[in-house]
């Protein structure tokens, strides 16, 4: 099968693909195929969690480790008579976008659920990062009956300034979805985040877990009953920044799947069975992101079939196989693009967000398959869990510096990493070093400066290199040099897997 595929390819593509297949095979068979030790992965894990401290909005706690940051957004929501202090800035700006924040929280929670046992002394910090998100999402979900607050800050005004979050003087407008102006996508993702987090805190804080789950159920009911896309309700406030391009059906199935996982309430199984076909259960999709949840939902629901032989979920196992097979070089349904250096490549802007979600799903599905000795079926061939692990490892290692440029794309990890990060707080002098206010336009000199960022945004994974493995360490090139919470969140789980001493590297 592999040879027949290779014969049809041009020589350059054929050579690159042959090397990738050979590399994956050798890595799957060898214990020596590792550029990093488990201590290296543990270090990367700790830093990938630490990054979230740099994104915090609100009043910082006494144990804040990224001490160059200060309090910010302390009056968020007050002009609307609601408390919306806290949460995360999504990337390099100072806006709190609800859809990516909720997705980040869901993926951080999923990382802990699947791989928390490998996180060791980093587990509590991971849970603190989740809680920083859920505390805010609880406020946003419960402040006003029949509404969900989904954004703080006017992105169009915010992007006209280059200023520290501690100095913000741009409008802190508040935006919500409601029964009249629905947002099923952002509401169902918020429900997913709260439900997933309820699993994380079930043993360590049962009352908090119960509160999360009960709120998740209410928010999901709101999302399902009042259907519509938040992009239609809020228009230019969320588009083109975090427009819901995939619509809201994928989030409804995703949200229901997490409520099923968290509650084990039979009503959510019934909902999935009754509505799955309408909500995308039969669709194959080949990426997983803050916008499109279909591939993640398939993998999440496949667990029920693989581990408990729940026949209602056999369909999701089949579609998970389709997704996995699309990633495997040599598979009959292979369609992914990889760079010559072996990096999964999906988009020119912030490509590593797709790499980290892909690595996470590969490892999670490998875990589910391993629970009963299962395999992924790719036409007439099969792919084993160890092959998925090898491919995920290649992606994780590439990010950490095992790549043609010999550069780590995680800030603060390794000997060589990006110095010019597209991030306001990191690129401007710290509020502690320069307490005087730096006005909106006065900050642009730091955006265009060739000097390294004065504040190290430890653990941030940036947008990453292009399809030729080239990376411009240029602060103004946001496509490559901007970090984001949703790039890091799934990486936390993926790198945790490899940090375990029991993992076959």
NUNU-553452 format. One line per field, with one value per residue (C-alpha): x, y, z; residue in three letters. Coordinates in Angstrom, 1 decimal, padded with zeros to 4 digits, always signed. Layout:
! NUNU-553452
x: [X|...] .
y: [Y|...] .
z: [Z|...] .
residuo: [Ala|...] .
***
This chain:
! NUNU-553452
x: [+000.0|+002.8|+004.8|+001.8|+001.2|+004.9|+005.1|+002.5|+004.4|+007.0|+010.6|+011.0|+007.7|+008.5|+011.9|+010.5|+007.6|+009.9|+012.1|+009.1|+007.7|+011.1|+011.6|+008.2|+008.9|+012.3|+011.0|+008.2|+010.6|+013.5|+013.9|+016.8|+014.8|+014.6|+016.2|+015.1|+015.1|+012.0|+013.5|+013.6|+009.9|+009.1|+010.9|+008.9|+005.7|+006.3|+007.0|+004.0|+001.8|+003.7|+002.9|-000.7|+000.5|+001.6|-001.9|-003.7|-006.1|-007.3|-005.7|-002.6|-002.1|+000.8|+002.3|+002.5|+005.8|+006.0|+006.6|+007.1|+003.3|+001.0|-002.7|-004.9|-008.6|-009.7|-012.9|-013.9|-017.7|-018.2|-019.8|-022.3|-022.8|-021.3|-018.1|-016.0|-012.6|-010.2|-009.8|-007.2|-006.0|-006.0|-002.7|-000.6|-003.3|-005.5|-008.9|-010.7|-012.3|-014.8|-014.7|-010.9|-010.8|-013.4|-011.7|-008.4|-010.0|-011.6|-008.3|-006.3|-008.9|-008.8|-005.0|-005.2|-008.0|-006.0|-002.4|-002.6|-001.1|+002.1|+002.3|+003.7|+004.7|+003.3|-000.3|-001.3|-000.1|-002.1|-005.2|-004.6|-004.4|-007.8|-009.3|-008.2|-010.3|-013.3|-013.6|-014.1|-016.4|-018.6|-019.0|-019.7|-022.3|-024.2|-024.0|-027.3|-030.1|-030.7|-027.3|-023.7|-020.9|-018.5|-016.0|-014.4|-012.6|-013.2|-010.6|-010.7|-009.7|-007.3|-005.4|-004.8|-002.7|+000.5|+000.3|+000.7|-002.4|-001.6|-001.9|-005.0|-007.1|-008.9|-012.7|-013.5|-016.8|-018.7|-020.4|-023.0|-025.2|-028.8|-032.1|-032.6|-029.1|-028.0|-024.5|-024.8|-021.1|-019.6|-022.2|-021.8|-018.0|-018.3|-020.5|-017.8|-015.2|-017.1|-018.1|-014.5|-013.2|-015.8|-014.1|-010.7|-011.9|-014.2|-011.9|-009.9|-012.8|-016.2|-018.3|-016.5|-016.9|-020.6|-021.0|-019.1|-021.2|-024.6|-023.6|-022.4|-025.8|-027.7|-025.3|-025.7|-029.5|-029.3|-027.0|-029.3|-032.6|-031.7|-029.8|-027.7|-024.1|-022.4|-020.8|-024.2|-025.2|-021.9|-020.6|-017.5|-016.8|-015.8|-015.1|-012.6|-010.8|-012.7|-015.4|-017.3|-016.5|-017.6|-021.0|-022.4|-023.5|-020.1|-020.0|-023.4|-022.3|-018.9|-020.7|-023.1|-020.2|-018.4|-021.6|-022.1|-018.5|-018.8|-022.3|-022.9|-026.5|-028.3|-030.1|-026.9|-026.3|-029.9|-029.2|-026.1|-028.0|-030.9|-029.0|-025.6|-026.3|-027.7|-024.7|-021.9|-021.5|-021.2|-018.7|-015.0|-012.9|-009.2|-008.2|-009.1|-009.2|-010.9|-013.3|-013.9|-014.5|-015.5|-012.3|-012.0|-015.6|-015.0|-012.0|-013.7|-016.7|-014.6|-013.5|-016.9|-016.7|-013.0|-013.1|-016.6|-017.8|-020.7|-022.2|-023.8|-020.2|-018.9|-019.6|-017.3|-014.5|-014.8|-014.6|-011.7|-009.9|-010.6|-009.1|-006.0|-005.5|-005.4|-002.3|-000.3|+002.1|+001.6|-002.0|-004.6|-006.4|-003.3|-003.9|-002.0|+000.8|+004.2|+007.2|+010.5|+011.5|+008.5|+006.2|+002.4|+001.4|-002.1|-002.1|+000.3|-001.0|-000.4|+000.2|+001.4|-002.1|-003.0|+000.2|-000.5|-004.1|-003.1|-000.4|-002.8|-005.5|-002.9|-001.8|-005.3|-006.5|-003.4|-004.3|-007.9|-006.7|-004.2|-006.9|-008.1|-005.3|-007.2|-005.9|-006.9|-008.2|-006.9|-008.4|-006.9|-004.1|-004.0|-002.1|-001.1|-001.0|+002.8|+002.7|+000.5|+002.8|+005.8|+004.1|+003.0|+006.5|+007.9|+005.6|+006.4|+010.1|+010.0|+008.4|+011.0|+013.9|+014.5|+014.0|+016.0|+016.4|+017.6|+015.3|+012.8|+009.5|+008.7|+010.0|+012.5|+013.1|+016.4|+019.5|+017.9|+014.4|+012.6|+013.5|+011.0|+007.6|+004.5|+003.1|+002.4|+003.2|+006.4|+007.7|+007.2|+009.1|+007.6|+005.3|+007.7|+010.8|+008.9|+006.0|+005.1|+002.2|+003.1|+000.3|-001.4|+000.8|+004.0|+004.3|+004.7|+008.5|+008.7|+006.8|+009.2|+012.3|+014.9|+015.9|+014.8|+011.6|+012.6|+010.3|+010.6|+007.1|+008.3|+006.6|+004.8|+004.6|+004.5|+002.7|+005.8|+007.6|+006.2|+005.8|+009.5|+010.5|+011.6|+010.9|+011.2|+012.0|+010.2|+007.8|+005.8|+005.2|+002.3|+001.5|+004.7|+005.7|+002.4|+001.6|-001.9|-003.5|-005.0|-001.6|-000.3|-003.4|-003.3|+000.6|+000.3|-001.2|+001.0|+004.3|+003.0|+002.7|+006.4|+007.5|+006.6|+009.4|+007.2|+006.8|+008.6|+010.6] .
y: [+000.0|+002.4|+001.7|+002.3|+005.7|+006.6|+005.7|+008.4|+011.2|+013.6|+012.8|+015.6|+014.7|+011.0|+011.4|+013.6|+011.2|+008.1|+009.7|+010.5|+006.9|+005.5|+007.9|+007.0|+003.3|+003.5|+005.8|+003.4|+000.5|+002.2|+003.3|+005.6|+007.8|+010.9|+014.3|+015.0|+013.3|+012.9|+015.7|+018.0|+017.2|+017.9|+021.2|+022.0|+021.0|+023.3|+026.2|+025.5|+025.9|+028.9|+030.8|+031.2|+033.4|+035.9|+035.9|+036.5|+039.4|+040.7|+040.8|+038.6|+036.2|+036.4|+033.2|+034.7|+033.5|+035.7|+038.8|+041.3|+041.3|+043.4|+043.7|+044.7|+045.0|+045.5|+047.3|+045.0|+044.9|+047.6|+050.1|+047.4|+046.5|+043.1|+041.6|+040.4|+040.7|+037.9|+035.4|+035.4|+037.6|+035.3|+036.2|+039.3|+041.9|+042.9|+041.6|+038.8|+036.8|+034.2|+031.5|+030.9|+031.3|+028.6|+026.3|+026.9|+025.9|+022.8|+021.6|+022.4|+020.3|+017.5|+017.5|+017.0|+014.4|+012.2|+012.9|+014.5|+011.3|+012.1|+015.8|+015.0|+018.3|+020.4|+019.1|+021.8|+024.6|+023.0|+023.0|+026.6|+027.6|+025.8|+027.4|+030.9|+030.3|+028.6|+031.3|+033.8|+031.7|+031.1|+034.8|+035.3|+032.5|+033.5|+037.3|+037.9|+035.4|+034.5|+035.9|+034.9|+037.5|+036.6|+039.4|+042.3|+044.9|+046.4|+044.6|+047.3|+050.0|+047.7|+046.9|+050.5|+050.7|+049.0|+049.2|+047.0|+045.5|+047.3|+050.7|+049.9|+053.0|+051.6|+051.0|+048.0|+047.4|+044.3|+042.0|+039.3|+036.7|+036.4|+034.8|+037.6|+037.6|+033.9|+032.5|+028.7|+028.2|+030.2|+029.1|+025.4|+025.8|+027.4|+024.5|+022.1|+024.0|+024.0|+020.3|+019.2|+021.2|+019.6|+016.3|+017.7|+019.0|+016.1|+014.6|+017.6|+020.1|+018.3|+021.4|+023.5|+020.5|+020.4|+024.1|+023.8|+020.9|+022.5|+025.7|+023.8|+022.1|+025.5|+027.1|+024.1|+024.3|+028.0|+027.2|+024.5|+026.2|+029.6|+028.6|+030.9|+031.9|+034.6|+035.9|+036.8|+038.5|+040.4|+040.9|+043.0|+042.8|+039.1|+038.9|+038.5|+037.9|+034.8|+034.4|+031.1|+029.9|+026.4|+027.4|+026.3|+022.7|+021.3|+023.0|+021.6|+018.1|+018.8|+020.4|+017.5|+015.0|+016.7|+016.8|+013.1|+012.5|+014.6|+013.7|+010.2|+011.4|+009.2|+012.3|+013.5|+010.1|+010.3|+013.8|+012.6|+009.7|+011.8|+014.8|+013.6|+013.2|+016.7|+018.1|+016.6|+013.1|+011.9|+014.6|+014.0|+017.0|+017.0|+019.8|+020.6|+024.2|+026.8|+027.1|+023.5|+020.8|+017.9|+015.9|+016.3|+015.2|+012.0|+011.1|+012.0|+009.9|+007.0|+006.3|+004.9|+002.3|+001.5|+001.2|+000.2|-001.2|+001.3|+000.4|+003.9|+005.3|+002.8|+005.4|+007.9|+005.3|+004.9|+008.6|+008.9|+006.4|+008.4|+011.5|+009.6|+007.9|+011.3|+012.1|+009.0|+009.1|+006.0|+005.5|+005.0|+008.2|+010.2|+013.9|+015.9|+018.2|+018.0|+020.3|+018.8|+019.0|+016.9|+019.5|+019.1|+022.2|+023.5|+027.3|+030.2|+032.0|+030.5|+027.0|+025.6|+025.7|+022.9|+021.0|+021.0|+020.0|+017.2|+015.9|+015.9|+014.0|+011.5|+010.7|+010.7|+008.3|+006.1|+005.9|+004.9|+002.3|+000.9|+000.3|-002.8|-003.5|-001.7|-000.3|+002.4|+000.9|+002.7|+000.9|-002.5|-001.7|-000.9|+001.6|+000.8|+003.1|+003.3|+004.7|+007.5|+008.2|+008.3|+010.9|+013.0|+012.9|+014.2|+017.2|+017.8|+017.5|+019.8|+022.5|+022.1|+022.5|+019.2|+020.9|+022.2|+025.7|+024.1|+026.6|+026.0|+027.6|+027.7|+030.9|+030.2|+026.6|+025.4|+027.3|+029.1|+030.5|+033.5|+036.9|+039.2|+037.9|+039.7|+040.4|+043.8|+043.0|+041.1|+043.6|+046.8|+047.6|+046.0|+048.1|+047.5|+048.6|+051.6|+052.5|+055.7|+055.3|+054.4|+055.8|+054.1|+055.4|+055.6|+051.9|+051.3|+052.1|+048.9|+046.9|+048.0|+047.8|+045.3|+044.7|+041.4|+041.5|+042.8|+040.4|+036.7|+035.2|+031.8|+028.8|+030.6|+028.6|+031.0|+030.7|+029.0|+028.5|+028.5|+025.6|+025.6|+025.4|+029.1|+031.4|+035.1|+036.2|+039.5|+041.0|+042.6|+039.3|+038.2|+035.2|+033.6|+035.3|+035.7|+033.3|+032.2|+030.3|+027.7|+026.9|+026.0|+024.3|+021.0|+021.0|+020.7|+017.3|+016.2|+017.1|+015.7|+012.3|+012.3|+013.7|+010.4|+008.1|+005.2|+006.5|+004.8|+007.6] .
z: [+000.0|+001.0|-002.2|-004.4|-002.9|-003.1|-006.9|-007.7|-006.0|-007.3|-006.3|-003.6|-001.9|-002.2|-000.5|+002.3|+002.9|+002.8|+005.5|+007.6|+007.4|+008.1|+011.1|+012.6|+012.2|+013.8|+016.6|+017.3|+017.6|+019.4|+023.0|+021.9|+019.6|+021.8|+021.7|+025.2|+028.6|+030.8|+032.9|+029.9|+029.3|+032.9|+032.7|+029.5|+031.3|+034.2|+031.9|+029.7|+032.7|+034.0|+030.8|+031.9|+034.8|+032.1|+030.7|+033.9|+034.2|+037.6|+041.0|+041.0|+044.0|+046.4|+044.9|+041.4|+039.8|+036.8|+038.9|+036.1|+035.7|+037.9|+038.6|+035.7|+034.6|+038.2|+037.2|+034.4|+034.2|+036.8|+034.4|+033.6|+037.3|+037.0|+038.3|+035.4|+037.0|+036.3|+033.5|+030.8|+027.9|+024.9|+023.3|+022.9|+023.4|+026.4|+025.4|+027.2|+024.4|+025.8|+023.1|+023.1|+026.9|+027.4|+024.9|+026.6|+029.9|+028.4|+027.0|+030.2|+032.0|+029.5|+029.8|+033.5|+033.2|+030.8|+031.9|+035.4|+036.8|+034.9|+036.1|+039.5|+041.3|+038.4|+038.9|+041.4|+039.2|+036.3|+038.5|+039.5|+035.8|+035.2|+038.3|+037.2|+034.0|+035.7|+038.4|+035.7|+033.5|+036.6|+037.0|+033.3|+033.4|+036.6|+036.7|+034.8|+034.3|+030.7|+029.6|+029.3|+029.2|+026.5|+026.1|+027.9|+025.8|+022.3|+020.1|+017.4|+019.9|+021.8|+018.7|+018.0|+021.1|+022.3|+026.0|+029.1|+030.6|+033.8|+031.9|+029.9|+029.1|+026.1|+026.5|+028.6|+026.9|+028.0|+025.5|+026.2|+024.4|+025.5|+024.7|+022.1|+020.8|+021.1|+021.0|+021.1|+020.1|+022.9|+025.4|+024.7|+024.8|+028.2|+029.3|+028.1|+030.0|+033.3|+032.9|+032.1|+035.0|+037.3|+036.6|+037.6|+040.9|+041.8|+044.4|+045.6|+045.9|+045.7|+046.4|+043.7|+041.3|+042.0|+041.4|+038.1|+036.9|+037.9|+036.1|+033.1|+032.8|+032.9|+030.4|+028.0|+028.3|+027.4|+024.4|+023.1|+023.7|+022.2|+019.1|+017.0|+016.4|+018.5|+015.3|+014.0|+017.4|+018.0|+014.4|+014.2|+018.0|+017.5|+013.8|+012.3|+015.6|+016.8|+014.3|+014.7|+011.2|+011.8|+013.2|+016.5|+015.9|+016.6|+020.0|+021.0|+020.4|+022.1|+025.1|+025.4|+025.2|+028.1|+030.2|+029.5|+030.6|+033.7|+034.9|+033.6|+033.3|+030.8|+029.4|+027.7|+026.1|+024.8|+023.5|+021.7|+020.2|+019.1|+017.8|+016.9|+013.2|+012.9|+015.0|+012.9|+014.1|+010.5|+009.4|+009.1|+009.9|+010.0|+012.4|+016.0|+017.2|+019.3|+016.4|+015.2|+017.8|+015.5|+015.6|+019.4|+020.0|+018.0|+020.1|+023.3|+022.6|+021.2|+024.8|+025.7|+022.9|+023.4|+027.2|+028.0|+024.6|+024.6|+021.2|+020.8|+020.4|+017.8|+015.1|+016.9|+017.0|+013.2|+012.6|+015.0|+012.9|+009.8|+011.5|+012.8|+009.4|+007.7|+009.8|+009.2|+006.3|+004.1|+005.2|+002.4|+003.6|+004.4|+003.6|+006.1|+005.1|+006.8|+006.4|+005.3|+008.9|+009.9|+011.3|+010.8|+008.8|+008.5|+008.3|+007.8|+010.9|+014.3|+012.9|+016.2|+017.6|+015.2|+016.0|+019.8|+019.4|+017.0|+019.3|+022.2|+020.2|+019.0|+022.6|+024.0|+021.3|+021.8|+025.5|+024.7|+022.1|+024.6|+027.2|+025.2|+022.8|+020.0|+016.7|+014.3|+011.0|+007.9|+004.9|+004.8|+007.2|+010.9|+013.0|+016.6|+019.6|+019.5|+016.0|+017.2|+020.2|+017.8|+015.6|+018.6|+020.0|+016.7|+017.0|+020.6|+020.0|+017.0|+019.2|+021.9|+019.5|+017.5|+014.2|+011.2|+012.8|+016.1|+017.9|+020.7|+019.9|+023.7|+025.2|+028.0|+027.1|+025.7|+024.7|+021.7|+021.6|+020.2|+021.7|+020.0|+021.1|+019.9|+023.3|+024.9|+028.5|+027.7|+025.2|+027.2|+030.4|+033.5|+035.6|+038.5|+036.5|+034.9|+037.1|+035.1|+032.7|+029.1|+026.9|+024.0|+021.2|+023.2|+023.4|+019.6|+019.9|+021.8|+019.2|+016.5|+018.6|+017.6|+021.3|+022.9|+025.0|+028.5|+030.3|+029.5|+028.9|+030.2|+028.6|+025.8|+022.6|+019.6|+016.3|+014.8|+011.6|+008.0|+005.6|+004.8|+008.5|+008.5|+011.4|+011.5|+015.1|+014.4|+017.0|+014.2|+012.5|+014.7|+012.5|+013.7|+016.9|+018.9|+021.7|+022.7|+025.6|+023.2|+021.8|+025.2|+026.7|+024.8|+024.9|+028.7|+028.3|+025.5|+027.2|+030.5|+028.8|+027.8|+031.2|+032.9|+033.7|+032.7|+029.2|+026.4|+024.8] .
residuo: [Unk|Unk|Unk|Unk|Unk|Unk|Unk|Unk|Unk|Unk|Unk|Unk|Unk|Unk|Unk|Unk|Unk|Unk|Unk|Unk|Unk|Unk|Unk|Unk|Unk|Unk|Unk|Unk|Unk|Unk|Unk|Unk|Unk|Unk|Unk|Unk|Unk|Unk|Unk|Unk|Unk|Unk|Unk|Unk|Unk|Unk|Unk|Unk|Unk|Unk|Unk|Unk|Unk|Unk|Unk|Unk|Unk|Unk|Unk|Unk|Unk|Unk|Unk|Unk|Unk|Unk|Unk|Unk|Unk|Unk|Unk|Unk|Unk|Unk|Unk|Unk|Unk|Unk|Unk|Unk|Unk|Unk|Unk|Unk|Unk|Unk|Unk|Unk|Unk|Unk|Unk|Unk|Unk|Unk|Unk|Unk|Unk|Unk|Unk|Unk|Unk|Unk|Unk|Unk|Unk|Unk|Unk|Unk|Unk|Unk|Unk|Unk|Unk|Unk|Unk|Unk|Unk|Unk|Unk|Unk|Unk|Unk|Unk|Unk|Unk|Unk|Unk|Unk|Unk|Unk|Unk|Unk|Unk|Unk|Unk|Unk|Unk|Unk|Unk|Unk|Unk|Unk|Unk|Unk|Unk|Unk|Unk|Unk|Unk|Unk|Unk|Unk|Unk|Unk|Unk|Unk|Unk|Unk|Unk|Unk|Unk|Unk|Unk|Unk|Unk|Unk|Unk|Unk|Unk|Unk|Unk|Unk|Unk|Unk|Unk|Unk|Unk|Unk|Unk|Unk|Unk|Unk|Unk|Unk|Unk|Unk|Unk|Unk|Unk|Unk|Unk|Unk|Unk|Unk|Unk|Unk|Unk|Unk|Unk|Unk|Unk|Unk|Unk|Unk|Unk|Unk|Unk|Unk|Unk|Unk|Unk|Unk|Unk|Unk|Unk|Unk|Unk|Unk|Unk|Unk|Unk|Unk|Unk|Unk|Unk|Unk|Unk|Unk|Unk|Unk|Unk|Unk|Unk|Unk|Unk|Unk|Unk|Unk|Unk|Unk|Unk|Unk|Unk|Unk|Unk|Unk|Unk|Unk|Unk|Unk|Unk|Unk|Unk|Unk|Unk|Unk|Unk|Unk|Unk|Unk|Unk|Unk|Unk|Unk|Unk|Unk|Unk|Unk|Unk|Unk|Unk|Unk|Unk|Unk|Unk|Unk|Unk|Unk|Unk|Unk|Unk|Unk|Unk|Unk|Unk|Unk|Unk|Unk|Unk|Unk|Unk|Unk|Unk|Unk|Unk|Unk|Unk|Unk|Unk|Unk|Unk|Unk|Unk|Unk|Unk|Unk|Unk|Unk|Unk|Unk|Unk|Unk|Unk|Unk|Unk|Unk|Unk|Unk|Unk|Unk|Unk|Unk|Unk|Unk|Unk|Unk|Unk|Unk|Unk|Unk|Unk|Unk|Unk|Unk|Unk|Unk|Unk|Unk|Unk|Unk|Unk|Unk|Unk|Unk|Unk|Unk|Unk|Unk|Unk|Unk|Unk|Unk|Unk|Unk|Unk|Unk|Unk|Unk|Unk|Unk|Unk|Unk|Unk|Unk|Unk|Unk|Unk|Unk|Unk|Unk|Unk|Unk|Unk|Unk|Unk|Unk|Unk|Unk|Unk|Unk|Unk|Unk|Unk|Unk|Unk|Unk|Unk|Unk|Unk|Unk|Unk|Unk|Unk|Unk|Unk|Unk|Unk|Unk|Unk|Unk|Unk|Unk|Unk|Unk|Unk|Unk|Unk|Unk|Unk|Unk|Unk|Unk|Unk|Unk|Unk|Unk|Unk|Unk|Unk|Unk|Unk|Unk|Unk|Unk|Unk|Unk|Unk|Unk|Unk|Unk|Unk|Unk|Unk|Unk|Unk|Unk|Unk|Unk|Unk|Unk|Unk|Unk|Unk|Unk|Unk|Unk|Unk|Unk|Unk|Unk|Unk|Unk|Unk|Unk|Unk|Unk|Unk|Unk|Unk|Unk|Unk|Unk|Unk|Unk|Unk|Unk|Unk|Unk|Unk|Unk|Unk|Unk|Unk|Unk|Unk|Unk|Unk|Unk|Unk|Unk|Unk|Unk|Unk|Unk|Unk|Unk|Unk|Unk|Unk|Unk|Unk|Unk|Unk|Unk|Unk|Unk|Unk|Unk|Unk|Unk|Unk|Unk|Unk|Unk|Unk] .
***
